[in-house]
Amino acid sequence: MPNEIRIKNFRDFVEKVQKLEADTYRHRYVFRGEGKYPGFEKWKLTPKIFRQMKDSYGKKQIYRESDLIDAVISRYPNIFKECKSNLEILLLMQHYGLPTRLLDISFNPYIALFFALSGDSSIKEHYVYVIDTEKINEENNKYESKQGERQNNGWEAQKSVFDNTVAVIAALSRLSTTEQDEIKNLKNNYGSMKKELQKFVDGNSSTEQSDYNNLKDFVNSKTNNLDPIPYINNYKNMQAAFNAKTLNKEAWDLILIDVLNSVIENYDVMKNLANKTKYYNPGFDQKIKFEDLDNDYIIRPHFSNDRIKNQNGGFLLLNALDKSNNNNVPEKYIDTVWIIDLEKGDDDKASEVSRQEFLEQLRYMGIDQSFVYPELENFICTDYLEVVDSTLKNAKGE
């Protein structure tokens, strides 16, 4: 569980920030400020698209991501016509305050503090989350491949909107809920199969190589005979080498990667994901690795409006395929939670006075509503959500 530190006044907050900056390198940490909202859980950072919200009838619902995106593009085609990727669509939707799988973050802790304290004055609990980008890097690098594209430096958590792996994860938003669930299940099966294959290679399996006539039978036994052919182009040569036990471990590792990825490419849902990615990325080679689908990324948009510049903002893009996280930011990414400990009074006036004292100090730093929100962009959100509410009410269940 992340560290929990209570902040009693603005000076206390400044000291915590200064200590954090003194103890580490610049930009290692990013920040997220939140007030307690309905359904809020302290240790769970959840993108709005995955939160349980209430429709106009007070009924709990989770928006269907792909339906929601299609509806808003159909409603406002002129606004989205310049988008050149699925990620840009998500970024623009986020810009207008619509639910997406993106989570706003800032590289400036004082901006995060403003977000934690602004909004509904009746909210009495306020949090600033300190997110460690190094932990995101470690998670993204946990799969080591001998293939050339991963031989060099470790991948960084921060990615541009042009990155192919980011394009694939953004394209997940265009799949139906059913298709996303299918990929979750396939991903789990892939992990189990990979572990079994590695046990076999390392000699830790109770299965003997001689029990199988060839590699085809072996892989079929691990995929429940789900038509994983063809595996790779030089199948016959590889099969002969396998049977003759002439492959060394490094060669076999490469074969494992090819076999597993070839199995995956035969599933229709993966082909659909590749097609959704390729739609905006004509140069995309349609090769999707499950290791990449495990990754989450911090995005710094290549286009920056005044709001993003002033907020020193970015976004955390979640793959949302790990069932154990339930579409939340993995807890392991959160280093510390700063809890803004406002003074409490019987009539809540003391709390509001304390909140305003924090906001006043931020104003002295030039951080206020007009600085953080220099543009009037939320005009779409209310109108749009009314349209989406009625659209999704009539949508068929998946």
C-alpha positions in Angstrom: 0.0 0.0 0.0 1.3 3.5 -0.8 2.7 5.8 1.9 0.0 8.1 3.4 1.1 11.6 4.5 -1.3 14.2 6.0 -0.7 17.8 4.9 -1.9 20.3 7.6 -1.2 23.6 5.8 0.3 25.1 2.7 3.8 25.4 4.1 3.7 21.7 4.9 2.8 20.9 1.3 5.7 23.1 0.0 8.1 21.3 2.3 7.0 17.9 1.1 7.4 19.0 -2.6 10.9 20.4 -1.9 12.0 17.2 -0.2 10.6 15.1 -3.1 12.5 17.2 -5.6 15.7 17.1 -3.6 15.7 13.3 -3.2 15.2 12.4 -6.9 15.7 13.6 -10.5 13.4 15.9 -12.3 10.1 14.5 -13.7 10.4 11.1 -12.0 7.1 11.8 -10.4 3.8 13.0 -11.8 0.8 14.1 -9.8 -2.9 13.7 -9.7 -5.3 15.7 -7.6 -8.7 14.5 -6.6 -11.5 15.4 -4.3 -13.8 12.6 -3.0 -16.5 11.9 -5.6 -19.5 9.4 -5.4 -18.1 5.9 -5.5 -14.6 7.2 -4.7 -12.1 4.8 -3.1 -8.9 6.3 -1.6 -6.4 3.9 -3.2 -8.1 3.6 -6.6 -7.4 6.0 -9.4 -10.0 5.3 -12.1 -10.4 6.9 -15.5 -13.9 8.3 -15.9 -15.0 5.9 -18.6 -14.6 3.0 -16.1 -16.3 4.6 -13.2 -19.8 3.7 -12.2 -21.9 6.8 -12.8 -25.6 7.5 -12.7 -27.7 8.3 -15.7 -30.5 10.9 -15.7 -32.8 8.4 -14.0 -30.3 7.7 -11.2 -29.5 4.3 -12.5 -25.8 3.2 -12.1 -24.1 2.5 -15.4 -20.7 2.2 -17.0 -20.4 3.8 -20.4 -19.7 1.5 -23.3 -16.5 3.0 -24.6 -16.8 2.3 -28.3 -20.4 3.3 -28.5 -19.7 6.6 -26.7 -16.8 7.5 -29.1 -18.9 6.7 -32.1 -21.8 8.8 -30.7 -19.7 11.9 -30.1 -17.9 11.7 -33.4 -21.3 11.4 -35.1 -22.7 14.3 -33.1 -19.7 16.7 -33.7 -18.0 15.6 -36.9 -16.4 19.0 -37.6 -14.6 19.0 -34.2 -13.1 15.6 -34.7 -12.4 15.7 -38.4 -8.7 16.7 -38.0 -7.9 13.9 -35.6 -5.2 11.6 -37.1 -5.3 8.8 -34.6 -7.5 7.1 -32.0 -5.4 8.6 -29.3 -6.0 12.1 -30.7 -9.8 11.4 -30.5 -9.4 10.4 -26.9 -7.3 13.4 -26.1 -9.9 15.7 -27.7 -12.7 14.0 -25.8 -10.8 14.5 -22.6 -10.2 18.1 -23.5 -14.0 18.6 -23.6 -14.6 16.9 -20.3 -16.0 13.6 -21.7 -15.4 10.2 -20.2 -12.3 8.3 -21.7 -9.7 5.8 -20.6 -7.2 8.6 -20.1 -6.4 10.0 -16.6 -5.3 13.6 -16.3 -2.0 14.1 -14.6 0.4 17.0 -14.1 4.1 17.4 -13.8 3.4 20.3 -11.4 2.4 19.2 -7.9 0.8 22.6 -7.2 -1.5 22.2 -10.2 -2.5 18.8 -8.8 -3.2 20.5 -5.4 -5.5 23.0 -7.2 -7.5 20.1 -8.8 -7.7 18.4 -5.4 -9.2 21.5 -3.7 -11.3 23.0 -6.5 -14.8 22.0 -7.5 -17.6 21.2 -5.1 -16.9 23.0 -1.8 -19.0 20.4 0.1 -16.2 17.8 -0.6 -14.3 17.4 2.6 -11.6 14.9 1.5 -8.8 15.9 -0.8 -5.9 13.9 -2.2 -2.8 14.5 -4.2 -1.4 11.2 -5.6 2.4 11.0 -6.3 2.8 8.6 -9.2 6.3 7.1 -9.8 7.2 6.9 -13.5 10.1 4.6 -12.7 7.7 2.0 -11.4 5.7 2.3 -14.6 9.0 1.8 -16.5 9.8 -1.3 -14.4 6.4 -2.8 -15.1 6.7 -2.1 -18.9 10.2 -3.6 -19.0 9.3 -6.8 -17.1 9.2 -8.7 -20.4 12.6 -8.9 -21.9 12.8 -9.9 -25.5 15.8 -10.8 -27.6 14.2 -9.3 -30.6 16.0 -6.3 -32.0 13.4 -3.6 -31.2 13.9 -4.3 -27.5 17.6 -4.9 -27.4 18.6 -1.3 -26.7 17.6 0.9 -23.9 14.7 0.2 -21.6 11.4 1.7 -22.7 10.4 4.9 -21.0 7.0 5.4 -19.5 6.6 8.6 -21.5 5.5 8.1 -25.0 4.5 10.3 -27.9 1.2 10.1 -29.7 3.0 8.7 -32.7 4.3 5.5 -31.0 2.9 2.3 -32.4 2.4 0.6 -29.1 0.4 3.6 -27.8 -1.6 3.4 -31.1 -2.6 -0.2 -30.3 -3.7 0.5 -26.7 -5.7 3.6 -27.9 -7.3 1.4 -30.5 -8.7 -0.8 -27.7 -11.2 2.0 -27.1 -12.8 1.3 -30.5 -13.5 -2.4 -29.6 -16.8 -3.5 -28.1 -16.9 -4.4 -24.4 -17.3 -8.1 -25.5 -14.2 -7.9 -27.7 -12.2 -6.2 -24.9 -13.3 -9.0 -22.6 -12.3 -11.6 -25.1 -8.8 -10.1 -25.3 -8.6 -10.1 -21.5 -9.3 -13.8 -21.5 -6.9 -14.5 -24.4 -4.2 -12.5 -22.7 -4.6 -14.7 -19.5 -4.5 -17.9 -21.6 -1.4 -16.5 -23.4 0.4 -16.0 -20.1 -0.4 -19.5 -18.9 0.7 -21.0 -22.2 3.9 -19.0 -22.1 4.8 -20.2 -18.6 4.1 -23.8 -19.6 6.3 -23.5 -22.7 9.1 -22.0 -20.7 8.9 -24.8 -18.1 9.2 -27.2 -20.9 12.3 -25.4 -22.3 13.9 -25.2 -18.9 13.3 -28.8 -18.2 11.1 -28.1 -15.2 8.0 -29.7 -16.8 6.7 -33.1 -16.0 6.0 -33.4 -19.7 8.7 -35.2 -21.8 9.6 -33.8 -25.2 9.3 -37.4 -26.6 5.6 -37.4 -25.7 5.0 -35.2 -28.7 5.6 -36.1 -32.4 6.4 -32.6 -33.4 6.1 -28.9 -32.4 2.6 -28.7 -33.8 1.3 -31.3 -31.4 3.1 -29.6 -28.5 1.7 -26.1 -29.2 -1.8 -27.5 -29.9 -1.7 -29.2 -26.5 -1.2 -25.8 -24.9 -3.8 -23.9 -26.9 -6.7 -26.4 -26.7 -6.4 -27.1 -30.4 -7.5 -23.6 -31.4 -6.2 -23.6 -34.9 -2.8 -21.9 -34.3 -1.5 -22.7 -37.8 0.6 -21.3 -39.5 3.2 -20.7 -36.8 6.1 -19.2 -38.7 7.3 -19.2 -42.3 10.1 -21.7 -41.9 7.9 -24.1 -40.0 9.3 -27.3 -41.5 12.9 -26.4 -40.8 12.1 -25.3 -37.3 10.1 -28.5 -36.7 13.0 -30.6 -37.8 15.4 -28.8 -35.6 13.1 -29.2 -32.7 12.7 -32.9 -33.2 16.5 -33.3 -33.6 17.1 -31.3 -30.4 19.7 -29.2 -32.2 18.4 -25.8 -31.0 20.2 -23.9 -28.3 18.2 -22.0 -25.7 18.6 -18.6 -27.4 17.3 -20.0 -30.7 14.4 -21.7 -28.9 13.5 -18.5 -27.1 13.1 -16.7 -30.4 11.0 -19.6 -31.7 8.8 -19.4 -28.6 8.2 -15.7 -29.3 7.3 -16.4 -33.0 5.1 -19.3 -32.2 3.2 -17.5 -29.5 2.7 -14.3 -31.5 1.6 -16.3 -34.6 -1.0 -18.1 -32.5 -2.4 -14.8 -31.4 -2.5 -13.3 -34.9 -5.0 -16.0 -35.9 -7.7 -14.8 -33.5 -10.4 -12.6 -35.1 -10.5 -10.2 -32.2 -6.7 -9.5 -32.5 -7.1 -9.0 -36.3 -9.9 -6.5 -35.6 -7.6 -4.7 -33.1 -4.9 -4.6 -35.7 -7.3 -3.2 -38.3 -8.5 -0.5 -35.9 -4.9 0.5 -35.3 -4.0 0.4 -39.0 -6.9 2.7 -39.9 -5.1 5.7 -38.6 -1.6 4.2 -39.0 -1.2 2.9 -42.6 2.4 2.0 -41.9 1.4 -0.3 -39.0 2.7 -3.8 -39.8 -0.3 -5.4 -37.9 2.0 -7.3 -35.5 0.6 -7.0 -32.0 2.6 -8.4 -29.1 0.7 -9.3 -25.9 3.7 -8.0 -23.9 2.9 -4.5 -25.3 -0.8 -4.8 -24.2 0.4 -5.2 -20.7 1.9 -1.7 -20.7 0.6 1.6 -19.5 2.0 4.9 -20.7 2.3 8.6 -19.7 1.4 10.7 -22.7 2.6 14.2 -23.4 0.6 15.5 -26.3 2.4 16.8 -29.4 -0.2 19.5 -29.7 -0.6 21.7 -26.7 -3.4 24.1 -26.1 -3.2 26.8 -23.5 -4.9 24.7 -20.9 -2.4 21.8 -21.3 0.5 24.2 -21.2 -0.7 26.0 -18.1 -1.5 22.8 -16.3 1.9 21.3 -17.3 -0.3 18.4 -18.1 -0.2 14.9 -19.5 -2.3 11.8 -19.4 -1.9 8.3 -18.1 -3.1 5.8 -20.8 -4.3 2.5 -19.3 -4.5 -0.7 -21.2 -7.2 -1.8 -18.8 -6.7 -5.5 -19.7 -5.5 -6.7 -16.3 -8.5 -8.2 -14.5 -6.8 -7.9 -11.1 -6.8 -4.0 -11.4 -10.4 -3.7 -12.3 -9.6 -0.8 -14.7 -7.9 1.2 -12.0 -4.3 2.6 -12.1 -2.2 -0.2 -10.6 -1.6 0.6 -6.9 2.1 -0.2 -7.4 2.5 2.9 -9.5 1.4 5.2 -6.6 4.4 6.1 -4.4 2.6 8.4 -1.9 -0.8 9.9 -1.2 -0.8 13.4 0.3 -4.0 13.8 2.2 -5.0 17.5 2.6 -6.1 17.6 6.2 -8.5 20.6 6.4 -9.6 21.8 9.7 -13.1 20.5 10.6 -15.8 22.5 12.3 -19.3 21.7 13.5 -20.9 23.8 10.7 -18.1 23.0 8.1 -17.2 26.7 8.0 -13.7 26.0 9.3 -13.1 23.5 6.6 -14.0 26.0 3.9 -11.8 28.7 5.5 -8.9 26.2 5.5 -9.6 25.2 1.8 -9.7 28.9 0.8 -6.4 29.5 2.6 -4.8 26.8 0.4 -6.4 28.3 -2.8 -5.2 31.8 -1.8 -1.6 30.6 -1.6 -2.0 29.0 -5.0 -3.3 32.3 -6.4 -0.2 34.0 -5.1 1.7 31.6 -7.3 -0.5 32.5 -10.3 -2.5 29.3 -10.1 -6.3 29.9 -10.2 -9.4 29.0 -12.2 -8.6 31.4 -15.1 -5.0 30.1 -15.4 -5.9 26.4 -15.2 -8.9 26.8 -17.5 -8.1 29.6 -20.0 -10.5 28.3 -22.6 -14.3 27.7 -22.5 -14.4 24.2 -23.7 -17.0 22.4 -21.5 -19.8 23.6 -23.6 -20.0 20.3 -25.4 -20.0 18.1 -22.3 -23.5 18.8 -20.9 -25.2 18.6 -24.3 -23.2 15.6 -25.3 -23.9 13.6 -22.2 -27.6 14.1 -22.7 -27.3 12.7 -26.3 -25.1 9.8 -25.1 -27.5 9.1 -22.2 -30.4 8.5 -24.6 -28.2 6.7 -27.2 -26.9 4.2 -24.7 -30.3 3.7 -23.2 -31.4 2.4 -26.6 -28.2 0.4 -27.3 -28.5 -3.3 -27.2 -26.6 -5.2 -24.5 -23.4 -6.9 -25.5 
